[in-house]
Amino acid sequence: MPVAALIVAAGRGSRAGEGLPKQYRRLGGRSVLARTLQVFRSHPGIRRIVVVIHPDDRALYEASIQESGPAGELPLLTVSGGETRQISVRRGLEALEASPPEIVLVHDAARPFVDEAVIDRALAAAREGAAAVPGITVTDTIKMVGPCRTVTSTPDRASLRAVQTPQVFSFRALFEAHRKAAAAGLHAFTDDGALVEWAGHAVRVFDGDPRNVKLTHDADFHDAERRMSEGFMTYLTRLGTGFDVHAFQEGDHVWLGGVRVPHDRGVLAHSDGDVILHALTDAILGALADGDIGTHFPPSDPQWRGASSDRFLAYAAGLVRQRGGILDHLDATLLCERPRLGPHREAMRQRIAEIVGIRIDQVSLKATTTEKLGFTGRGEGLAAQAAATIRLPETAP
């Protein structure tokens, strides 16, 4: 998909204290904007970048471009922003209108800790609808407060998400929503997801990253410097394994790796019986030391009867991200005489990568027979074994 990134860097950042606008303040020897640009300029899925800046910041912006490193042939457009964030985003979209991309990512310049994995998940979410935003679970209890500072309600935090950027949209849907809002005299939307929602589009939420913080107050910069200069965050690599087996029964297909594969038998299972996805789910849960698939999705619960197994795998990957972790690699082996994996391998790899939000080159699939031995050799069922490699943050000593 033709993808453009729109970086919003026109604000004044008054809450961050006196001095330079926050996107040009130094962080580990470079400007915040330079660090943000580096991530997007180096991502293989981004084809164009538009940066919306304040007209008074041209010299600071040019210096940040130099600090962000080489970008090869990647086009980098610059647009002057407006009085509000919403106007600035609209001007950035107008700069793309002559040769519009299919997809546009909108990101705050003051989020320099965004990484490739979050962008990958955003691009995967773009395939599912016109709008999607990254969100992280809320750990604090939230109160709705009235005019007299009296609590009016306490929403269930299980249904709440703190929304981040990059937010991803169909270019046409976002541009039309901005035009509609401008025509209505509305200029104060601080979040593009909210604007698109107002325009009548469904907005999905994909997993964000707790480390993808927005630098807003002066204390945020002190915390960010501490993370970078003191090695605040280190990672421990963990390996988990998983195994699953299902017997054949009457049917005309099996689900493998998230793909419906025609076959002269079906499988006996509580859910859709996808042994590859089940084994991968258990491998991730094993790496987290967080039980197994039956712990989180008990077969005694009728809501999981016939459930699509991509829900289980996506859930396990989400647990990794909720703990600030990184999913590095998935590897699975199918054990059966038939059906053959080969004709469907690449479709399965692609589907698994989409489910968990990683690149296809981070997914390995293999198959083997058992030389006619055992239940798989007799054609009574099929099995899969899997391994998952993750990294989890640990506080440095």
RAZICOR-V194099 format. One record per helix or strand of 2 or more residues. SS is the DSSP state (hx for helix, st for strand). FROM is the first residue (numbers start at 1). TO is the last residue. Records with the same first field share a line. If there is no record, write none. Layout:
SS=FROM-TO  FROM-TO
//
This chain:
st=3-9  26-27  30-31  48-53  75-80  103-108  131-137  144-145  151-153  161-163  167-170  204-207  233-249  253-256  259-262  266-267  326-335  363-368  381-395
hx=14-16  22-24  32-42  55-67  85-99  116-126  157-159  171-183  192-198  218-229  275-288  293-296  302-304  310-322  342-356  360-362  374-377
//
